[in-house]
Amino acid sequence: MEAQALPADQADATERTRLAEKRLATVRAELAFKAVTVHIVHDGYLACKYGYCRSVPTIEALEAFAVQVGARAA
């Protein structure tokens, strides 16, 4: 029995979701090397280190924050 292919719009949405999850996992791993934890909250992300937290609204802002703390090359 063959697996049925998803319709094109569902396949595109699935691929976009997978890429977004990979992007988040990558930036979380980069920040972890700098001892920064990233939590997903209702309005974006929360980046914390040594008890201090910063609210980050988007994944793009989280990537910019990673550059600021030296976890990612500019």
Jmol script that loads the backbone (N, CA, C; Angstrom):
load data "model"
ATOM      1  N   MET A   1       0.841  -1.175   0.000  1.00  0.00           N
ATOM      2  CA  MET A   1       0.000   0.000   0.000  1.00  0.00           C
ATOM      3  C   MET A   1       0.890   1.244   0.000  1.00  0.00           C
ATOM      4  N   GLU A   2       0.664   2.115  -0.941  1.00  0.00           N
ATOM      5  CA  GLU A   2       1.462   3.333  -1.067  1.00  0.00           C
ATOM      6  C   GLU A   2       0.875   4.462  -0.228  1.00  0.00           C
ATOM      7  N   ALA A   3       1.769   5.281   0.301  1.00  0.00           N
ATOM      8  CA  ALA A   3       1.315   6.463   1.037  1.00  0.00           C
ATOM      9  C   ALA A   3       0.806   7.489   0.038  1.00  0.00           C
ATOM     10  N   GLN A   4      -0.303   8.098   0.356  1.00  0.00           N
ATOM     11  CA  GLN A   4      -0.859   9.087  -0.554  1.00  0.00           C
ATOM     12  C   GLN A   4      -0.134  10.418  -0.364  1.00  0.00           C
ATOM     13  N   ALA A   5       0.099  11.077  -1.471  1.00  0.00           N
ATOM     14  CA  ALA A   5       0.765  12.377  -1.429  1.00  0.00           C
ATOM     15  C   ALA A   5      -0.199  13.435  -0.913  1.00  0.00           C
ATOM     16  N   LEU A   6       0.361  14.390  -0.207  1.00  0.00           N
ATOM     17  CA  LEU A   6      -0.446  15.510   0.270  1.00  0.00           C
ATOM     18  C   LEU A   6      -0.765  16.452  -0.881  1.00  0.00           C
ATOM     19  N   PRO A   7      -1.876  17.149  -0.826  1.00  0.00           N
ATOM     20  CA  PRO A   7      -2.132  18.193  -1.815  1.00  0.00           C
ATOM     21  C   PRO A   7      -1.017  19.242  -1.746  1.00  0.00           C
ATOM     22  N   ALA A   8      -0.803  19.927  -2.840  1.00  0.00           N
ATOM     23  CA  ALA A   8       0.317  20.864  -2.945  1.00  0.00           C
ATOM     24  C   ALA A   8       0.297  21.919  -1.849  1.00  0.00           C
ATOM     25  N   ASP A   9      -0.867  22.483  -1.537  1.00  0.00           N
ATOM     26  CA  ASP A   9      -0.907  23.532  -0.520  1.00  0.00           C
ATOM     27  C   ASP A   9      -0.597  22.975   0.872  1.00  0.00           C
ATOM     28  N   GLN A  10      -1.022  21.739   1.158  1.00  0.00           N
ATOM     29  CA  GLN A  10      -0.691  21.125   2.450  1.00  0.00           C
ATOM     30  C   GLN A  10       0.781  20.761   2.513  1.00  0.00           C
ATOM     31  N   ALA A  11       1.341  20.292   1.406  1.00  0.00           N
ATOM     32  CA  ALA A  11       2.753  19.932   1.377  1.00  0.00           C
ATOM     33  C   ALA A  11       3.610  21.172   1.589  1.00  0.00           C
ATOM     34  N   ASP A  12       3.227  22.287   0.967  1.00  0.00           N
ATOM     35  CA  ASP A  12       3.966  23.536   1.144  1.00  0.00           C
ATOM     36  C   ASP A  12       3.889  24.013   2.591  1.00  0.00           C
ATOM     37  N   ALA A  13       2.720  23.931   3.188  1.00  0.00           N
ATOM     38  CA  ALA A  13       2.552  24.355   4.579  1.00  0.00           C
ATOM     39  C   ALA A  13       3.360  23.461   5.507  1.00  0.00           C
ATOM     40  N   THR A  14       3.380  22.162   5.243  1.00  0.00           N
ATOM     41  CA  THR A  14       4.157  21.230   6.056  1.00  0.00           C
ATOM     42  C   THR A  14       5.641  21.543   5.946  1.00  0.00           C
ATOM     43  N   GLU A  15       6.100  21.830   4.764  1.00  0.00           N
ATOM     44  CA  GLU A  15       7.514  22.159   4.548  1.00  0.00           C
ATOM     45  C   GLU A  15       7.872  23.476   5.235  1.00  0.00           C
ATOM     46  N   ARG A  16       7.009  24.478   5.155  1.00  0.00           N
ATOM     47  CA  ARG A  16       7.266  25.761   5.830  1.00  0.00           C
ATOM     48  C   ARG A  16       7.329  25.571   7.336  1.00  0.00           C
ATOM     49  N   THR A  17       6.442  24.744   7.879  1.00  0.00           N
ATOM     50  CA  THR A  17       6.451  24.467   9.315  1.00  0.00           C
ATOM     51  C   THR A  17       7.736  23.763   9.716  1.00  0.00           C
ATOM     52  N   ARG A  18       8.157  22.793   8.928  1.00  0.00           N
ATOM     53  CA  ARG A  18       9.393  22.068   9.224  1.00  0.00           C
ATOM     54  C   ARG A  18      10.593  22.999   9.204  1.00  0.00           C
ATOM     55  N   LEU A  19      10.658  23.879   8.216  1.00  0.00           N
ATOM     56  CA  LEU A  19      11.769  24.817   8.124  1.00  0.00           C
ATOM     57  C   LEU A  19      11.754  25.827   9.266  1.00  0.00           C
ATOM     58  N   ALA A  20      10.573  26.266   9.687  1.00  0.00           N
ATOM     59  CA  ALA A  20      10.474  27.198  10.812  1.00  0.00           C
ATOM     60  C   ALA A  20      10.939  26.524  12.103  1.00  0.00           C
ATOM     61  N   GLU A  21      10.567  25.263  12.302  1.00  0.00           N
ATOM     62  CA  GLU A  21      11.006  24.538  13.497  1.00  0.00           C
ATOM     63  C   GLU A  21      12.513  24.333  13.485  1.00  0.00           C
ATOM     64  N   LYS A  22      13.073  24.055  12.316  1.00  0.00           N
ATOM     65  CA  LYS A  22      14.522  23.875  12.187  1.00  0.00           C
ATOM     66  C   LYS A  22      15.242  25.189  12.475  1.00  0.00           C
ATOM     67  N   ARG A  23      14.711  26.280  11.971  1.00  0.00           N
ATOM     68  CA  ARG A  23      15.308  27.602  12.194  1.00  0.00           C
ATOM     69  C   ARG A  23      15.340  27.939  13.683  1.00  0.00           C
ATOM     70  N   LEU A  24      14.232  27.675  14.392  1.00  0.00           N
ATOM     71  CA  LEU A  24      14.160  27.927  15.822  1.00  0.00           C
ATOM     72  C   LEU A  24      15.128  27.015  16.581  1.00  0.00           C
ATOM     73  N   ALA A  25      15.184  25.744  16.216  1.00  0.00           N
ATOM     74  CA  ALA A  25      16.081  24.810  16.890  1.00  0.00           C
ATOM     75  C   ALA A  25      17.541  25.228  16.711  1.00  0.00           C
ATOM     76  N   THR A  26      17.871  25.738  15.533  1.00  0.00           N
ATOM     77  CA  THR A  26      19.245  26.169  15.264  1.00  0.00           C
ATOM     78  C   THR A  26      19.621  27.361  16.130  1.00  0.00           C
ATOM     79  N   VAL A  27      18.776  28.370  16.185  1.00  0.00           N
ATOM     80  CA  VAL A  27      19.107  29.564  16.978  1.00  0.00           C
ATOM     81  C   VAL A  27      19.100  29.237  18.467  1.00  0.00           C
ATOM     82  N   ARG A  28      18.230  28.334  18.913  1.00  0.00           N
ATOM     83  CA  ARG A  28      18.226  27.921  20.328  1.00  0.00           C
ATOM     84  C   ARG A  28      19.531  27.211  20.667  1.00  0.00           C
ATOM     85  N   ALA A  29      20.019  26.375  19.774  1.00  0.00           N
ATOM     86  CA  ALA A  29      21.276  25.665  20.008  1.00  0.00           C
ATOM     87  C   ALA A  29      22.457  26.634  20.039  1.00  0.00           C
ATOM     88  N   GLU A  30      22.460  27.605  19.130  1.00  0.00           N
ATOM     89  CA  GLU A  30      23.537  28.602  19.116  1.00  0.00           C
ATOM     90  C   GLU A  30      23.553  29.402  20.416  1.00  0.00           C
ATOM     91  N   LEU A  31      22.386  29.794  20.893  1.00  0.00           N
ATOM     92  CA  LEU A  31      22.301  30.556  22.133  1.00  0.00           C
ATOM     93  C   LEU A  31      22.656  29.696  23.339  1.00  0.00           C
ATOM     94  N   ALA A  32      22.384  28.417  23.283  1.00  0.00           N
ATOM     95  CA  ALA A  32      22.714  27.524  24.395  1.00  0.00           C
ATOM     96  C   ALA A  32      24.225  27.487  24.630  1.00  0.00           C
ATOM     97  N   PHE A  33      25.014  27.635  23.583  1.00  0.00           N
ATOM     98  CA  PHE A  33      26.471  27.673  23.740  1.00  0.00           C
ATOM     99  C   PHE A  33      26.923  28.908  24.515  1.00  0.00           C
ATOM    100  N   LYS A  34      26.097  29.928  24.559  1.00  0.00           N
ATOM    101  CA  LYS A  34      26.386  31.138  25.335  1.00  0.00           C
ATOM    102  C   LYS A  34      25.595  31.163  26.640  1.00  0.00           C
ATOM    103  N   ALA A  35      25.064  30.018  27.055  1.00  0.00           N
ATOM    104  CA  ALA A  35      24.310  29.850  28.302  1.00  0.00           C
ATOM    105  C   ALA A  35      23.026  30.665  28.322  1.00  0.00           C
ATOM    106  N   VAL A  36      22.420  30.859  27.169  1.00  0.00           N
ATOM    107  CA  VAL A  36      21.144  31.565  27.068  1.00  0.00           C
ATOM    108  C   VAL A  36      20.062  30.525  26.777  1.00  0.00           C
ATOM    109  N   THR A  37      19.035  30.506  27.600  1.00  0.00           N
ATOM    110  CA  THR A  37      17.917  29.610  27.335  1.00  0.00           C
ATOM    111  C   THR A  37      16.809  30.389  26.640  1.00  0.00           C
ATOM    112  N   VAL A  38      16.107  29.717  25.769  1.00  0.00           N
ATOM    113  CA  VAL A  38      15.018  30.350  25.014  1.00  0.00           C
ATOM    114  C   VAL A  38      13.729  29.599  25.329  1.00  0.00           C
ATOM    115  N   HIS A  39      12.739  30.351  25.768  1.00  0.00           N
ATOM    116  CA  HIS A  39      11.429  29.792  26.082  1.00  0.00           C
ATOM    117  C   HIS A  39      10.408  30.373  25.108  1.00  0.00           C
ATOM    118  N   ILE A  40       9.491  29.520  24.655  1.00  0.00           N
ATOM    119  CA  ILE A  40       8.415  29.978  23.787  1.00  0.00           C
ATOM    120  C   ILE A  40       7.276  30.432  24.684  1.00  0.00           C
ATOM    121  N   VAL A  41       6.862  31.681  24.518  1.00  0.00           N
ATOM    122  CA  VAL A  41       5.757  32.238  25.304  1.00  0.00           C
ATOM    123  C   VAL A  41       4.653  32.672  24.342  1.00  0.00           C
ATOM    124  N   HIS A  42       3.531  33.103  24.883  1.00  0.00           N
ATOM    125  CA  HIS A  42       2.355  33.404  24.065  1.00  0.00           C
ATOM    126  C   HIS A  42       2.576  34.516  23.050  1.00  0.00           C
ATOM    127  N   ASP A  43       3.490  35.438  23.309  1.00  0.00           N
ATOM    128  CA  ASP A  43       3.687  36.560  22.381  1.00  0.00           C
ATOM    129  C   ASP A  43       5.076  36.576  21.757  1.00  0.00           C
ATOM    130  N   GLY A  44       5.732  35.436  21.669  1.00  0.00           N
ATOM    131  CA  GLY A  44       7.054  35.362  21.044  1.00  0.00           C
ATOM    132  C   GLY A  44       7.970  34.435  21.818  1.00  0.00           C
ATOM    133  N   TYR A  45       9.120  34.972  22.231  1.00  0.00           N
ATOM    134  CA  TYR A  45      10.133  34.174  22.902  1.00  0.00           C
ATOM    135  C   TYR A  45      10.664  34.939  24.098  1.00  0.00           C
ATOM    136  N   LEU A  46      11.253  34.201  25.037  1.00  0.00           N
ATOM    137  CA  LEU A  46      11.880  34.788  26.205  1.00  0.00           C
ATOM    138  C   LEU A  46      13.290  34.218  26.266  1.00  0.00           C
ATOM    139  N   ALA A  47      14.301  35.085  26.141  1.00  0.00           N
ATOM    140  CA  ALA A  47      15.698  34.668  26.204  1.00  0.00           C
ATOM    141  C   ALA A  47      16.230  35.024  27.583  1.00  0.00           C
ATOM    142  N   CYS A  48      16.755  34.027  28.301  1.00  0.00           N
ATOM    143  CA  CYS A  48      17.178  34.228  29.688  1.00  0.00           C
ATOM    144  C   CYS A  48      18.615  33.760  29.899  1.00  0.00           C
ATOM    145  N   LYS A  49      19.322  34.504  30.746  1.00  0.00           N
ATOM    146  CA  LYS A  49      20.677  34.140  31.148  1.00  0.00           C
ATOM    147  C   LYS A  49      20.918  34.727  32.535  1.00  0.00           C
ATOM    148  N   TYR A  50      21.396  33.886  33.448  1.00  0.00           N
ATOM    149  CA  TYR A  50      21.719  34.303  34.818  1.00  0.00           C
ATOM    150  C   TYR A  50      20.544  34.998  35.508  1.00  0.00           C
ATOM    151  N   GLY A  51      19.327  34.556  35.243  1.00  0.00           N
ATOM    152  CA  GLY A  51      18.166  35.125  35.911  1.00  0.00           C
ATOM    153  C   GLY A  51      17.615  36.385  35.271  1.00  0.00           C
ATOM    154  N   TYR A  52      18.271  36.886  34.257  1.00  0.00           N
ATOM    155  CA  TYR A  52      17.773  38.065  33.542  1.00  0.00           C
ATOM    156  C   TYR A  52      17.130  37.600  32.253  1.00  0.00           C
ATOM    157  N   CYS A  53      15.964  38.140  31.948  1.00  0.00           N
ATOM    158  CA  CYS A  53      15.226  37.716  30.765  1.00  0.00           C
ATOM    159  C   CYS A  53      14.930  38.889  29.844  1.00  0.00           C
ATOM    160  N   ARG A  54      14.844  38.574  28.572  1.00  0.00           N
ATOM    161  CA  ARG A  54      14.525  39.583  27.563  1.00  0.00           C
ATOM    162  C   ARG A  54      13.416  39.031  26.679  1.00  0.00           C
ATOM    163  N   SER A  55      12.392  39.808  26.499  1.00  0.00           N
ATOM    164  CA  SER A  55      11.294  39.414  25.633  1.00  0.00           C
ATOM    165  C   SER A  55      11.686  39.686  24.180  1.00  0.00           C
ATOM    166  N   VAL A  56      11.510  38.675  23.348  1.00  0.00           N
ATOM    167  CA  VAL A  56      11.865  38.786  21.931  1.00  0.00           C
ATOM    168  C   VAL A  56      10.623  38.416  21.127  1.00  0.00           C
ATOM    169  N   PRO A  57      10.100  39.353  20.326  1.00  0.00           N
ATOM    170  CA  PRO A  57       8.795  39.120  19.682  1.00  0.00           C
ATOM    171  C   PRO A  57       8.793  38.164  18.482  1.00  0.00           C
ATOM    172  N   THR A  58       9.892  38.091  17.716  1.00  0.00           N
ATOM    173  CA  THR A  58       9.887  37.288  16.494  1.00  0.00           C
ATOM    174  C   THR A  58      11.161  36.461  16.386  1.00  0.00           C
ATOM    175  N   ILE A  59      11.155  35.508  15.473  1.00  0.00           N
ATOM    176  CA  ILE A  59      12.346  34.694  15.236  1.00  0.00           C
ATOM    177  C   ILE A  59      13.472  35.553  14.657  1.00  0.00           C
ATOM    178  N   GLU A  60      13.108  36.553  13.846  1.00  0.00           N
ATOM    179  CA  GLU A  60      14.130  37.450  13.290  1.00  0.00           C
ATOM    180  C   GLU A  60      14.820  38.240  14.394  1.00  0.00           C
ATOM    181  N   ALA A  61      14.040  38.707  15.354  1.00  0.00           N
ATOM    182  CA  ALA A  61      14.605  39.433  16.500  1.00  0.00           C
ATOM    183  C   ALA A  61      15.461  38.504  17.359  1.00  0.00           C
ATOM    184  N   LEU A  62      15.053  37.241  17.463  1.00  0.00           N
ATOM    185  CA  LEU A  62      15.830  36.275  18.225  1.00  0.00           C
ATOM    186  C   LEU A  62      17.174  36.024  17.544  1.00  0.00           C
ATOM    187  N   GLU A  63      17.177  35.959  16.223  1.00  0.00           N
ATOM    188  CA  GLU A  63      18.426  35.789  15.483  1.00  0.00           C
ATOM    189  C   GLU A  63      19.322  37.016  15.644  1.00  0.00           C
ATOM    190  N   ALA A  64      18.739  38.211  15.646  1.00  0.00           N
ATOM    191  CA  ALA A  64      19.513  39.434  15.864  1.00  0.00           C
ATOM    192  C   ALA A  64      20.092  39.448  17.279  1.00  0.00           C
ATOM    193  N   PHE A  65      19.330  38.980  18.251  1.00  0.00           N
ATOM    194  CA  PHE A  65      19.815  38.889  19.625  1.00  0.00           C
ATOM    195  C   PHE A  65      21.001  37.926  19.700  1.00  0.00           C
ATOM    196  N   ALA A  66      20.940  36.831  18.960  1.00  0.00           N
ATOM    197  CA  ALA A  66      22.047  35.868  18.935  1.00  0.00           C
ATOM    198  C   ALA A  66      23.325  36.527  18.413  1.00  0.00           C
ATOM    199  N   VAL A  67      23.180  37.410  17.444  1.00  0.00           N
ATOM    200  CA  VAL A  67      24.339  38.154  16.929  1.00  0.00           C
ATOM    201  C   VAL A  67      24.863  39.092  18.013  1.00  0.00           C
ATOM    202  N   GLN A  68      23.974  39.772  18.729  1.00  0.00           N
ATOM    203  CA  GLN A  68      24.378  40.712  19.777  1.00  0.00           C
ATOM    204  C   GLN A  68      25.172  40.046  20.887  1.00  0.00           C
ATOM    205  N   VAL A  69      24.792  38.841  21.276  1.00  0.00           N
ATOM    206  CA  VAL A  69      25.493  38.175  22.373  1.00  0.00           C
ATOM    207  C   VAL A  69      26.667  37.340  21.895  1.00  0.00           C
ATOM    208  N   GLY A  70      26.912  37.340  20.582  1.00  0.00           N
ATOM    209  CA  GLY A  70      28.072  36.640  20.038  1.00  0.00           C
ATOM    210  C   GLY A  70      27.859  35.171  19.782  1.00  0.00           C
ATOM    211  N   ALA A  71      26.618  34.731  19.756  1.00  0.00           N
ATOM    212  CA  ALA A  71      26.329  33.323  19.508  1.00  0.00           C
ATOM    213  C   ALA A  71      26.278  33.011  18.009  1.00  0.00           C
ATOM    214  N   ARG A  72      26.131  34.042  17.213  1.00  0.00           N
ATOM    215  CA  ARG A  72      26.005  33.851  15.763  1.00  0.00           C
ATOM    216  C   ARG A  72      26.814  34.951  15.067  1.00  0.00           C
ATOM    217  N   ALA A  73      27.488  34.568  13.987  1.00  0.00           N
ATOM    218  CA  ALA A  73      28.253  35.552  13.223  1.00  0.00           C
ATOM    219  C   ALA A  73      27.301  36.474  12.470  1.00  0.00           C
ATOM    220  N   ALA A  74      27.690  37.712  12.344  1.00  0.00           N
ATOM    221  CA  ALA A  74      26.835  38.716  11.685  1.00  0.00           C
ATOM    222  C   ALA A  74      26.718  38.514  10.209  1.00  0.00           C
TER     223      ALA A  74
END
end "model"
wireframe off; spacefill off
backbone 0.3
color backbone group
